[in-house]
């Protein structure tokens, strides 16, 4: 028998994702790089992540999947119940 307990991992709204990113002190580009989303050259120089912009947009129907948001929360030390710890010997 498994010790697996399913967790509820709802997808965040664009506003909730933006609030979590800002609380972590990350730019959209830094957050996108942390999570492996594509980053490209912006039209005004510098970098941008159109994917991350869409995920934060209140008018775009795309949302970040809940499990990916949970990983973002873990990596930025914002998860309400869990935290990452380094494995022994690592």
Buried (B, 14 or more C-beta within 10 A) or exposed (E): EEEEEEEEBEBBBBEBBBBBBEEBEBBBBBBBBBBEBEBEEEEEEEBBBBBBEBBBBEEEEEBBBBEBBBBBBEBBEBBEEEEEEEEEEE
